[in-house]
Amino acid sequence: MSEPITWQVIQYIKSRLLAIDGTDGWYTSLGSGTVLDDESQYDARSGEPAAVIRIGTVARGEEQQGNRLRTYSFPIVIDYAVPIPGATNPALLAHRAMADIRRALMGSLRGAPVKLTRIDIVDSTVDLPEGSNNVIAQVNVQAGVSETLPPPA
Amino acid sequence: MSQIEFLAGLDADIHDSLLDAGLADMGVYTPPASHPGDPAPVAVYIDRDVQRVGSDGQILDHRIEVAYVMAGVVPRKGGTLTVGSETFTNQIEIENDGSVSRWAVLA
């Protein structure tokens, strides 16, 4: 049996973020770093980029086809920490990180391994924490999925 | 003696005592290009900590603050402090009572 569809969506987004490898038009190279999909902590003092993906409250949509086909939508928050050392302009670096995440999540969903009906980028921000060696880009996403439930035993 | 002169003398004395005890440092402050000047010795305290960044705090990062005892030195954004083999760059001034100036710095 496959994993829950919400987890599959997180894994899909994780795979998209890991494609950010600093080549082919990407500004940054998250793919060389770490993407967290759980509640663990990451020590960014290592100097590597890191991202965190978290899911919010899952809202159930309309039920169709005798309750077997269901739709859901839920918010996803992506935090991306990019090391500053070597950057001449940390604010610009933060904007680049934000742009990379937005780009990673755009495009056709046909290749997605789950029935994603939409990924909407709701908003995005940048942050430069005082005394931090990282800049933070945050992107808020709304995901929609459809799921066909197996018939009851 | 004015209040600021008394405070400066007190802070210098306290730093001398803590330096002897190994709880403070002497470094070299280099002004930024925007305020050119010669490197100068400076009395400092360095506080090292971690901070949790990101919206849920799952990413741990440095947080280093430097308190300059300002006798003869006016720390500015972009100025650098060298202590031993480490160099810190002033990012944001957090406090300044006229005698001690505390900065968030980048390592």
Interface residues (C-beta under 8 A of the other chain):
Chain A: L36 E39 S40 Q41 Y42 D43 A44 R45 A50 V52 R54 V77 D79 A81 I84 P85 D127 P129 E130 G131 S132 N133 N134 I136 Q138
Chain B: V50 Q51 R52 V53 G54 S55 D56 Q58 I59 L60 D61 H62 R63 I64 E65 Q91 I92 I94 A104 V105 L106 A107
